[in-house]
Amino acid sequence: MLLDPDMSGESYVEDCQVCCNPIEVVFNIADGKIVSFEALKLQ
């Protein structure tokens, strides 16, 4: 999974590359480093 630093602090939905189910991705980047990452299964 590639993360776009310009989207830091936002969430988006994409299909899982393994099971094709939708997941919500939320992440934050500070000073060029990932400080938080969460991938939530959507039902």
N, CA, C and O atoms as CSV, one atom per row, in Angstrom:
chain,resi,resn,atom,element,x,y,z
A,1,MET,N,N,0.844,-1.168,0.000
A,1,MET,CA,C,0.000,0.000,0.000
A,1,MET,C,C,0.894,1.237,0.000
A,1,MET,O,O,1.824,1.350,0.798
A,2,LEU,N,N,0.599,2.143,-0.894
A,2,LEU,CA,C,1.334,3.404,-0.951
A,2,LEU,C,C,0.500,4.490,-0.289
A,2,LEU,O,O,-0.700,4.601,-0.540
A,3,LEU,N,N,1.139,5.285,0.553
A,3,LEU,CA,C,0.457,6.377,1.243
A,3,LEU,C,C,0.896,7.699,0.641
A,3,LEU,O,O,2.088,7.929,0.440
A,4,ASP,N,N,-0.056,8.561,0.356
A,4,ASP,CA,C,0.213,9.882,-0.188
A,4,ASP,C,C,0.338,10.870,0.971
A,4,ASP,O,O,-0.651,11.127,1.658
A,5,PRO,N,N,1.526,11.432,1.206
A,5,PRO,CA,C,1.703,12.357,2.328
A,5,PRO,C,C,0.790,13.572,2.258
A,5,PRO,O,O,0.521,14.192,3.287
A,6,ASP,N,N,0.309,13.927,1.080
A,6,ASP,CA,C,-0.604,15.062,0.945
A,6,ASP,C,C,-1.981,14.756,1.528
A,6,ASP,O,O,-2.760,15.676,1.775
A,7,MET,N,N,-2.295,13.471,1.753
A,7,MET,CA,C,-3.587,13.069,2.315
A,7,MET,C,C,-3.498,12.821,3.816
A,7,MET,O,O,-4.462,12.333,4.406
A,8,SER,N,N,-2.386,13.137,4.444
A,8,SER,CA,C,-2.208,12.895,5.876
A,8,SER,C,C,-3.329,13.535,6.677
A,8,SER,O,O,-3.693,14.688,6.446
A,9,GLY,N,N,-3.873,12.775,7.620
A,9,GLY,CA,C,-4.945,13.275,8.468
A,9,GLY,C,C,-6.332,13.053,7.895
A,9,GLY,O,O,-7.329,13.331,8.562
A,10,GLU,N,N,-6.410,12.563,6.680
A,10,GLU,CA,C,-7.690,12.280,6.052
A,10,GLU,C,C,-7.911,10.763,6.047
A,10,GLU,O,O,-6.986,9.987,6.285
A,11,SER,N,N,-9.128,10.368,5.776
A,11,SER,CA,C,-9.401,8.950,5.623
A,11,SER,C,C,-9.924,8.694,4.218
A,11,SER,O,O,-10.508,9.579,3.593
A,12,TYR,N,N,-9.714,7.492,3.734
A,12,TYR,CA,C,-10.239,7.107,2.431
A,12,TYR,C,C,-10.538,5.624,2.442
A,12,TYR,O,O,-10.056,4.895,3.309
A,13,VAL,N,N,-11.324,5.177,1.492
A,13,VAL,CA,C,-11.725,3.779,1.394
A,13,VAL,C,C,-11.100,3.185,0.139
A,13,VAL,O,O,-11.113,3.799,-0.927
A,14,GLU,N,N,-10.548,1.972,0.284
A,14,GLU,CA,C,-10.040,1.245,-0.873
A,14,GLU,C,C,-10.292,-0.237,-0.645
A,14,GLU,O,O,-10.528,-0.666,0.485
A,15,ASP,N,N,-10.243,-1.010,-1.708
A,15,ASP,CA,C,-10.420,-2.451,-1.596
A,15,ASP,C,C,-9.118,-3.098,-1.153
A,15,ASP,O,O,-8.039,-2.739,-1.624
A,16,CYS,N,N,-9.237,-4.059,-0.239
A,16,CYS,CA,C,-8.083,-4.806,0.233
A,16,CYS,C,C,-7.457,-5.550,-0.944
A,16,CYS,O,O,-8.171,-6.144,-1.753
A,17,GLN,N,N,-6.140,-5.522,-1.043
A,17,GLN,CA,C,-5.442,-6.177,-2.140
A,17,GLN,C,C,-5.479,-7.696,-2.016
A,17,GLN,O,O,-5.239,-8.401,-2.996
A,18,VAL,N,N,-5.776,-8.205,-0.828
A,18,VAL,CA,C,-5.795,-9.647,-0.599
A,18,VAL,C,C,-7.202,-10.216,-0.745
A,18,VAL,O,O,-7.415,-11.167,-1.498
A,19,CYS,N,N,-8.173,-9.628,-0.019
A,19,CYS,CA,C,-9.523,-10.215,0.015
A,19,CYS,C,C,-10.557,-9.421,-0.775
A,19,CYS,O,O,-11.699,-9.862,-0.901
A,20,CYS,N,N,-10.185,-8.266,-1.308
A,20,CYS,CA,C,-11.058,-7.397,-2.117
A,20,CYS,C,C,-12.203,-6.757,-1.337
A,20,CYS,O,O,-13.063,-6.120,-1.946
A,21,ASN,N,N,-12.247,-6.903,-0.019
A,21,ASN,CA,C,-13.263,-6.232,0.790
A,21,ASN,C,C,-12.838,-4.792,1.039
A,21,ASN,O,O,-11.641,-4.507,1.083
A,22,PRO,N,N,-13.792,-3.876,1.201
A,22,PRO,CA,C,-13.442,-2.476,1.423
A,22,PRO,C,C,-12.846,-2.251,2.814
A,22,PRO,O,O,-13.301,-2.838,3.796
A,23,ILE,N,N,-11.834,-1.404,2.884
A,23,ILE,CA,C,-11.218,-1.013,4.149
A,23,ILE,C,C,-11.093,0.512,4.172
A,23,ILE,O,O,-10.880,1.152,3.143
A,24,GLU,N,N,-11.230,1.072,5.373
A,24,GLU,CA,C,-11.022,2.503,5.560
A,24,GLU,C,C,-9.602,2.689,6.080
A,24,GLU,O,O,-9.204,2.053,7.056
A,25,VAL,N,N,-8.852,3.548,5.436
A,25,VAL,CA,C,-7.465,3.798,5.802
A,25,VAL,C,C,-7.366,5.210,6.379
A,25,VAL,O,O,-7.809,6.180,5.764
A,26,VAL,N,N,-6.772,5.306,7.582
A,26,VAL,CA,C,-6.572,6.588,8.255
A,26,VAL,C,C,-5.108,6.636,8.692
A,26,VAL,O,O,-4.622,5.702,9.329
A,27,PHE,N,N,-4.407,7.712,8.356
A,27,PHE,CA,C,-3.003,7.815,8.757
A,27,PHE,C,C,-2.607,9.269,8.938
A,27,PHE,O,O,-3.245,10.175,8.402
A,28,ASN,N,N,-1.544,9.475,9.701
A,28,ASN,CA,C,-0.970,10.806,9.900
A,28,ASN,C,C,0.530,10.720,9.684
A,28,ASN,O,O,1.185,9.775,10.124
A,29,ILE,N,N,1.058,11.720,9.002
A,29,ILE,CA,C,2.494,11.820,8.742
A,29,ILE,C,C,2.976,13.152,9.293
A,29,ILE,O,O,2.356,14.192,9.067
A,30,ALA,N,N,4.096,13.109,10.023
A,30,ALA,CA,C,4.718,14.336,10.550
A,30,ALA,C,C,6.218,14.254,10.323
A,30,ALA,O,O,6.841,13.237,10.629
A,31,ASP,N,N,6.782,15.291,9.802
A,31,ASP,CA,C,8.221,15.354,9.532
A,31,ASP,C,C,8.694,14.183,8.683
A,31,ASP,O,O,9.788,13.657,8.889
A,32,GLY,N,N,7.855,13.774,7.716
A,32,GLY,CA,C,8.238,12.708,6.792
A,32,GLY,C,C,8.136,11.301,7.354
A,32,GLY,O,O,8.572,10.345,6.711
A,33,LYS,N,N,7.559,11.157,8.563
A,33,LYS,CA,C,7.440,9.836,9.182
A,33,LYS,C,C,5.979,9.545,9.510
A,33,LYS,O,O,5.223,10.441,9.884
A,34,ILE,N,N,5.597,8.283,9.364
A,34,ILE,CA,C,4.238,7.871,9.726
A,34,ILE,C,C,4.142,7.841,11.246
A,34,ILE,O,O,4.885,7.107,11.898
A,35,VAL,N,N,3.240,8.627,11.813
A,35,VAL,CA,C,3.072,8.669,13.264
A,35,VAL,C,C,1.849,7.868,13.712
A,35,VAL,O,O,1.764,7.475,14.875
A,36,SER,N,N,0.900,7.622,12.800
A,36,SER,CA,C,-0.216,6.738,13.124
A,36,SER,C,C,-0.762,6.155,11.830
A,36,SER,O,O,-0.718,6.780,10.770
A,37,PHE,N,N,-1.281,4.932,11.949
A,37,PHE,CA,C,-1.855,4.236,10.806
A,37,PHE,C,C,-2.938,3.301,11.318
A,37,PHE,O,O,-2.749,2.593,12.307
A,38,GLU,N,N,-4.068,3.309,10.634
A,38,GLU,CA,C,-5.156,2.420,11.008
A,38,GLU,C,C,-5.883,1.985,9.734
A,38,GLU,O,O,-6.176,2.806,8.866
A,39,ALA,N,N,-6.170,0.688,9.634
A,39,ALA,CA,C,-6.933,0.141,8.525
A,39,ALA,C,C,-8.112,-0.607,9.145
A,39,ALA,O,O,-7.931,-1.585,9.871
A,40,LEU,N,N,-9.325,-0.129,8.844
A,40,LEU,CA,C,-10.524,-0.678,9.451
A,40,LEU,C,C,-11.373,-1.402,8.414
A,40,LEU,O,O,-11.655,-0.858,7.347
A,41,LYS,N,N,-11.780,-2.630,8.730
A,41,LYS,CA,C,-12.661,-3.385,7.855
A,41,LYS,C,C,-14.051,-2.764,7.878
A,41,LYS,O,O,-14.624,-2.544,8.946
A,42,LEU,N,N,-14.585,-2.486,6.704
A,42,LEU,CA,C,-15.933,-1.936,6.609
A,42,LEU,C,C,-16.917,-3.085,6.376
A,42,LEU,O,O,-16.629,-4.029,5.641
A,43,GLN,N,N,-18.060,-2.985,7.008
A,43,GLN,CA,C,-19.048,-4.050,6.859
A,43,GLN,C,C,-20.260,-3.582,6.148
A,43,GLN,O,O,-21.192,-4.358,5.939
